[in-house]
Amino acid sequence: MNPSTMALSVGTELLSRNTSGATKSEEGGPIQEIKDTFYLMLSPRMLQILPLVVWSAASMTVYGSIFIPMLIRTMLNKPEFLDKTKQDEASLTCLCFLGAGEIIGAPIYGQIRDRIGNKAALVFLLLLTIGSIAVFLYINQIDDFGYFSAYLMTLTWGLQDGGVNILIICLMGFEFESNIIPFSVFNFIQSISVFALLIIASAVMDPDFTPPE
């Protein structure tokens, strides 16, 4: 069989698979898709991945609701940051490094996974996550704002968050027969987790703290 005939045969087979899959999905309807999502959510393989999904939600909660109030709190003992505009400007500038970390972290993790292997990529990601948490706790403990330490905190947090998200996407995309239902589980668990963790974060954070005007 020549290459063009082989390519045509493979393309026809993939098209028939996609068509049959779409037909089954249409026949089952949204109720069947919801059932499939919950069945997969409780499967042994998915239960091993769900802690990663919850951690990704916790990471979103930290940088979405804790970073800026914490950075502003550390500025209150510095005369140059008594103005609220200066506080907002400095804290939002620090968050630019979070976005940079997200952009850089995902391809770095992907390159390590492709070139060295899964174990090395997981060790790298674990060490990066531990390091980012350590920097976060250190800044919270010293309670003294500095641009370098704030940039380091947001950058390392972005690096680990980008790597974790790529890891989850790889697991959801390649470890299950369906290419759709695993991502339904991911979106459902992450959304519920973020909702619950935001409520917890709002209850734990000091309700009496208000930045000076």
VMD Tcl script that draws the C-alpha trace (Angstrom):
set ca {
  {0.00 0.00 0.00}
  {1.51 3.35 -1.05}
  {1.68 6.27 1.43}
  {-1.19 8.25 -0.11}
  {-3.53 5.26 0.02}
  {-2.48 4.55 3.62}
  {-3.10 8.16 4.64}
  {-6.53 8.09 3.01}
  {-7.36 4.84 4.82}
  {-6.30 6.21 8.20}
  {-8.21 9.44 7.62}
  {-11.36 7.54 6.67}
  {-11.08 5.38 9.80}
  {-10.62 8.39 12.08}
  {-13.57 10.13 10.44}
  {-15.77 7.10 10.97}
  {-14.73 6.89 14.62}
  {-15.49 10.55 15.21}
  {-18.83 10.24 13.45}
  {-19.85 7.19 15.46}
  {-18.75 8.86 18.69}
  {-20.80 11.95 17.92}
  {-23.82 9.80 17.09}
  {-23.58 7.98 20.41}
  {-23.25 11.27 22.25}
  {-26.29 12.67 20.49}
  {-28.27 9.51 21.22}
  {-27.32 9.57 24.90}
  {-28.04 13.26 25.32}
  {-26.92 15.56 28.13}
  {-28.33 13.27 30.87}
  {-26.06 10.44 29.73}
  {-23.08 12.79 29.58}
  {-23.74 13.89 33.17}
  {-23.94 10.25 34.26}
  {-20.70 9.45 32.43}
  {-19.02 12.40 34.15}
  {-19.95 11.19 37.63}
  {-19.08 7.56 36.82}
  {-15.63 8.63 35.62}
  {-15.21 10.93 38.62}
  {-15.52 7.94 40.97}
  {-13.25 5.64 38.97}
  {-10.00 4.54 40.69}
  {-7.78 6.18 38.08}
  {-9.57 9.52 38.26}
  {-9.54 9.50 42.07}
  {-5.73 9.48 41.90}
  {-5.76 12.65 39.77}
  {-8.40 14.62 41.67}
  {-5.97 15.83 44.40}
  {-4.00 17.59 41.64}
  {-7.20 19.25 40.44}
  {-7.99 20.40 43.98}
  {-4.45 21.77 44.31}
  {-4.87 23.72 41.06}
  {-8.04 25.22 42.57}
  {-6.16 26.07 45.77}
  {-3.43 27.74 43.71}
  {-6.04 29.85 41.90}
  {-7.59 30.80 45.24}
  {-4.25 31.90 46.68}
  {-3.22 34.18 43.84}
  {-6.77 35.35 43.21}
  {-7.77 36.33 46.74}
  {-4.71 36.35 49.02}
  {-1.72 37.76 47.13}
  {-2.86 41.38 46.82}
  {-4.22 41.78 50.39}
  {-1.05 40.15 51.76}
  {1.26 42.37 49.70}
  {-0.68 45.50 50.73}
  {-0.46 44.42 54.37}
  {3.34 44.15 54.12}
  {3.51 47.72 52.71}
  {1.78 49.41 55.65}
  {5.00 49.95 57.62}
  {6.70 51.75 54.70}
  {6.12 55.53 54.30}
  {6.39 55.41 50.50}
  {3.39 53.08 50.30}
  {0.92 54.92 52.53}
  {-0.97 56.13 49.48}
  {-3.53 53.60 48.22}
  {-2.65 54.29 44.58}
  {0.98 53.36 45.28}
  {-0.16 50.18 47.02}
  {-2.34 49.14 44.09}
  {0.35 50.00 41.58}
  {3.06 48.01 43.38}
  {0.90 44.95 44.08}
  {-0.45 44.75 40.53}
  {3.06 45.15 39.13}
  {4.09 42.15 41.21}
  {1.25 40.13 39.71}
  {2.71 40.70 36.23}
  {5.41 38.23 37.25}
  {2.68 35.71 38.08}
  {1.53 35.86 34.46}
  {5.12 35.62 33.24}
  {5.60 32.53 35.40}
  {2.45 30.95 33.96}
  {3.71 31.55 30.41}
  {7.20 30.21 31.14}
  {6.29 27.37 33.50}
  {4.06 25.44 31.09}
  {6.63 25.02 28.27}
  {9.47 24.35 30.73}
  {7.51 21.47 32.27}
  {6.56 20.20 28.82}
  {10.18 20.26 27.62}
  {11.42 18.39 30.69}
  {8.67 15.80 30.28}
  {9.42 15.29 26.57}
  {13.22 15.31 26.76}
  {13.97 13.63 30.10}
  {10.82 11.79 31.19}
  {7.77 11.89 33.40}
  {9.59 11.18 36.67}
  {12.07 14.01 36.20}
  {9.26 16.40 35.28}
  {7.26 15.41 38.36}
  {10.27 15.84 40.65}
  {10.94 19.26 39.11}
  {7.32 20.26 39.58}
  {7.24 19.00 43.17}
  {10.40 20.91 44.12}
  {9.10 24.03 42.38}
  {5.79 23.82 44.25}
  {7.52 23.35 47.61}
  {9.81 26.29 46.84}
  {6.94 28.59 45.87}
  {5.03 27.71 49.05}
  {8.18 28.35 51.12}
  {8.67 31.80 49.57}
  {4.99 32.61 50.12}
  {5.16 31.61 53.81}
  {8.44 33.49 54.29}
  {7.02 36.78 52.95}
  {3.91 36.33 55.05}
  {6.05 35.74 58.12}
  {8.51 38.65 57.80}
  {5.63 41.04 56.97}
  {7.97 43.44 55.17}
  {7.46 44.37 51.53}
  {10.34 44.21 49.07}
  {10.12 44.18 45.30}
  {12.61 41.36 44.85}
  {10.91 39.00 47.32}
  {7.45 39.86 45.95}
  {8.59 39.28 42.37}
  {10.18 35.99 43.41}
  {7.00 34.85 45.14}
  {4.68 35.63 42.23}
  {7.11 34.29 39.62}
  {7.66 30.94 41.34}
  {3.94 30.60 42.03}
  {3.19 31.21 38.36}
  {5.84 28.66 37.31}
  {4.37 25.90 39.45}
  {0.78 26.77 38.56}
  {1.53 26.63 34.84}
  {3.31 23.30 35.24}
  {0.50 21.80 37.31}
  {-2.10 22.81 34.73}
  {-0.10 21.25 31.89}
  {0.30 18.05 33.94}
  {-3.45 17.86 34.55}
  {-4.24 18.49 30.88}
  {-1.83 15.72 29.83}
  {-3.38 13.27 32.29}
  {-6.93 14.14 31.27}
  {-6.11 13.96 27.57}
  {-4.07 10.75 27.43}
  {-5.01 8.53 30.37}
  {-8.68 7.93 29.51}
  {-10.58 6.54 26.56}
  {-12.79 9.60 26.18}
  {-11.24 12.91 25.18}
  {-14.18 14.94 26.49}
  {-15.58 13.49 29.72}
  {-12.28 13.79 31.71}
  {-12.26 17.54 31.09}
  {-15.86 17.72 32.28}
  {-14.69 16.15 35.54}
  {-11.77 18.58 35.69}
  {-13.95 21.68 35.20}
  {-16.57 20.46 37.66}
  {-14.15 19.58 40.49}
  {-12.00 22.68 39.98}
  {-15.02 25.00 39.98}
  {-16.54 23.46 43.10}
  {-13.15 23.51 44.85}
  {-12.49 27.17 44.01}
  {-15.96 28.10 45.27}
  {-15.43 26.28 48.58}
  {-11.86 27.53 49.06}
  {-12.83 31.14 48.39}
  {-15.44 30.91 51.13}
  {-12.83 29.45 53.50}
  {-10.27 32.12 52.54}
  {-12.75 34.94 53.13}
  {-13.58 33.50 56.57}
  {-9.94 32.97 57.59}
  {-8.58 36.34 56.45}
  {-8.67 39.10 59.03}
  {-12.09 40.79 58.72}
  {-10.82 43.88 60.60}
  {-8.04 44.62 58.10}
  {-8.77 47.61 55.85}
  {-6.05 49.39 53.84}
  {-5.69 53.05 54.80}
  {-7.23 55.58 52.48}
}
mol new
graphics top color blue
foreach p $ca { graphics top sphere $p radius 0.5 }
foreach p [lrange $ca 0 end-1] q [lrange $ca 1 end] { graphics top cylinder $p $q radius 0.2 }
display resetview
